[in-house]
Amino acid sequence: MSSVENSVLAEKIAALKKEKRAIILAHYYTDGAVQAVADFVGDSLALSQKAAGVDADIILFAGVRFMAETAKVLSPDKKVLLPVVEAGCSLADSCSAADLARVKAEYPDHLVVAYVNTSVEVKALTDICCTSSNALKIVEGLPKEQKILFVPDRNLGGYINKCTGREMKLWDGACLVHEEFSAEAIEALKKAHPQAKVVVHPECRAEVVQLADYAGSTAGILSYCGESEAEEFIVATESGILYEMENRYPTKRFYPVPKSGACEGCISCLDMKKVTLENIYETLLNESPKVVIDEEMRVKAEKSITRMLAGS
């Protein structure tokens, strides 16, 4: 789509937002054009915090399904819209409520700490949720003798185990996007840009995280790049973050880690990229698709999410 077409759609979206008292929340991993029309852009924690207190009649969530579900859990009186209902998450898909219920029964003395990248049904079975921004803080805040089942990301869980010295039981799930990053591709970029700092999301594999000058959430990565005196950064997380990086720090250079050693082919989340200006406009216009959650399920899930926000 041309810049002119984007501009026209952006104007139509702005008019609909004003007419319907709607607000758009977007994740850093969505396309830059989508982030540009959002009222608030953030990582999972910041988006959850925003959704809990937003002053609007309608929340349109430019992201994937579990994010919109979380917004609905926290804002049950708002109409929550999701432009692409099939926009899922490999992490959320790796842990079903039925499987979690079975494992919980096998480990009744374990507290369930679930990454926010989970379905509302899984959150309803969870003791406390977390995001990559506050997972370490939440786990460190629990008694050392407390046994923990961490779901569903084995990479983030392994990173927390290493940082804390704990031995949490880890669910065998992973983000298929962050699994694509390789140590070899980072090493190749380091040779080409020896002054660059390496920033990595802890959803990446351990051998990738070990190469990082900084490992953290998307919000943490953004802050680190701003605070660092370095002018170049090798970026190992979903490519959508480059839009915000380049907007915030126009004098700095960012090198996305590619799918291979070649400097082509950024690693992207196809589900995040399913959200477009076109389907945002249609969703606002028709006020559909709506996120609907059973009230009993919502109340159960709310407890684990509220604990996450309290621990942030």
N, C-alpha and C positions, 0 to 999 in steps of 0.2 A: 504494500500500500504506500502511496506517495505521501510526502510530508503535507501536501495540501489536503489530501483526503483525511489524513490523521487530524489535521487542524479543524476541519469541518466537523468530524465526529466528536472531537474533544469539546467543541462549542455546544454541540447538541447534548452531550453528556452533562456538561455544566448546567445547562438550562433545566434538564430533567432533575438533577440533584436539588436545585433550588425549588422547583415546583413541588417535589415530593418529600422535601426535608430528608434527603438521603445523604449518606456519607459512604465513601469508598475507602476500604482498608485493603492495602496491597502488600504482599510479601516482596522482599528484595530479589527473589528469584524469578519474578514475573518479568515480562518484556519491558524495556525502557519506556515505550509509549504508554503502557498500562500504568507504570509507576508515575508517569507525568500527570495523569488525570486523577490520581488518588489524593484523598485528603490527608491520609497518613500512611507512611511506608515504614515497615519495621520487620524485625525478626519475630519468631513465634511468641516470645515472652512479651515484647512490647505490644504486639497486636492483641494478645490476650488482655493485657492491662487496659488498652484503649477500648476494647470491646466491652469491658465491664462498666465503663462509665460514659459511654458516648451519648451525646445529646442529639438524637435524630429519631425519626420514625422508622427509617429503613437503613439497614446495614448491607451494603453489597460487598461481599468478600472476594477480592481478586486473589485467588489462591487455590488450594486444593481442599478436598472435602472435610478432612478432620479439622481444618482451621475454621471453616464456616460452622461446623458443629459446635466447636468450642465457643464461638461468638454467640450462638443461639443458647447454649447452656448458661452463659453469663448474662445474657440480655433476653430473657424469655418474653418480655413485653414488646420487643422490637421484631419487625419483619426482617428476617435475614435471607438474603438472596445469594445464590451461587451460580455464576454464569454457565459453568460446565459441570454437571452433576457427576460425570464419569471421571473427573480429574481426581485421581487417587494418589496414593503414596505407597511405595514399596515397603517402607517400614511398617506402616499401619496394616498393610495386607499380610505381613509376616506373622502377625499375632492376632488370632481370632479370640473372641470372648469364650467360646466353647473350650478351646485349647488352654486358655489361661485359667479357666475354672477348674479344669482337670489337674493342672500343675499346682495350683493353689491348694487343692485337696491333698496333694502329695507332700507339700511343704507348709503345713499349717502354722508353723512357728516363724515363717518368713514374712516380713513386711513387703508389700508390693510397691515398688517405685517405678512408675511408668513414664517414659518419655512422652511428651505431648503429641508426638507423631503416632497417635493411636486412635482407634474409633471411639465413639461415645460409649459403646457397649463395653469396651475394655476399660475405659476410664471409670465406669460404674463399678468395676470389680477391683479398682486400684485404691491403695491407701493414700498415696500422694503422687501427684504428677510433677514433672520437671521439664525444663527446656535446656538446651545446650548452654544458655546464659547462666542458669542457676543450679544445674544438676550437681556440680561439685559442692556448692554451698549447702544444698539440701541434704546431701548424703553426709557431709561432715557434721551437720547439725543433729544427726541421729546418734543414739547411744552406740558406742563401739561394739558392745556385745549383741546388738540387734542384728539378727540375720536378715538379709535383704535379697529379694528376687527382683532383678532389674530387667525391665522389658521395654522395647523389643530389640534395641540396638546393641549388638555385641561389641562394636567398636567404641562407642561412647562409654559403655559400661566398663570395658577393659581399660580405657583411659582413666576413668574415675578410680578403678581398682589400683592402678599404678600410682596415681596421685595420693591416694589415701592409705594405701597398704591394706585395704580391705580385701575380702574374698567373696564379693557378692556373687550370687548365682546369676548367670547371664543367659538371657533368651538368645536363641540363635537367629537373629534377624539383622538386616543391614540395609542401608540406603543404597540402592543400585547405582545411583548417580555418583555418590562419594566413593563407592567401591572401585570406580573406574580410574581414579587417580593412582598413578604409579610412582614409586621412588625413582625409577629410571627416567621418566619424563621430567621430574623435578631436577634431577642431577644434570640433565642436558641443559635445562634453562639456567641452572646455576653456573655452568661453564660459560654460557653465552652472556650472562649478566652477573658477574662475580660480586658486584656491590649490592645486589638486590637482597632484601630480606624475604624469607619464606613465611607466608601466613597460611594456616591450614585449619580446616574445620575438623573437630574430633570425631565426626562420623566417618572419617577416612580410616584406612587400615593403619595398624600400629607402625609399620615401617615407613609410612608416609608422614605420620605425626612426628616421628623421631627426627625428621629433617627440618622441622619447623623452628623458626625463631619465635613464632607466636602461634599457639593453638587456642581456638576459642570460637564462640558463636559468630554469626555474621555481624551482629552489632559490635561484638568485641573486636573483630577483625577491623571493622571500619574505624573504631576508636584508636586502635593500635597504629594504623597507618597514618592517622592524623597526628598522633603524639610522637611518633618516631621521627628522628632526624633524617632517616633514610629517604631517598628520592625515588627508589625503585623497589617494586614488590612483586614476588612470584606468588600467584594466588591459586590455592587449591581448595576451591569451593565452587558452587554452581555459578555459571557465567553471568547470571542476571545481576549479581552484586557489582559488576563493573560499571554499570550505569550510575549508581550512587557514588562509587569510588571516584569516578572521573568528574562528577558534578561537584563533589566536596573538595577534591584536591586536584584541581586542573593542572598544576605544575608538576605533579608526580606521575611516574610511569608505572603501569600495571601490566604484568604478563600472565595471562591465564594459562594454567597447566593444561596442555592438550591431551587428546586421547592416546597419543603416542609421542615419541620424541620429536616429531615434526611440529612446526609452529602453526599448525592449522587444525581446525576442528575443535572448538571449545566444547567443554563438557557441560551439557545442559539438561535440565529436568523437563522432559517432554510434557508432563502433566501440567506443570506451571505455565508452560508456553501455550497451552490450549486456551488460556484466557486472552482475549483480544479486545480491542476497542469496539469491534462490531458486536460481539456477544455481550459486552458490558452494556452497550446502548440498548440492545434488544431486551436484555434482562430488566433494566430500569424501566423501559417503556411498558413492558407487560407485567412487571412486578412478579416475575416467575423465571426460573424455578425457585421455590421457597424451600428453606430447610425446616423440616418438621421432626420434632423429637417427642417421644412419649414422655409425659410429665414425671412419672415414677422413675424412668431411666434418667431423665435430666437432673432430678434432685440427687440421685446417687452419684452421678458424674460430677456434679457441682462441688461436692465435698472434696474430692481429690484435687480439683482445679483451684478451689479457694485456698487449700493448703499450699499449693504451689505458689500462688500469688503472695500469700502471707510470708513465705520463705524467700521471696525474691529481694 
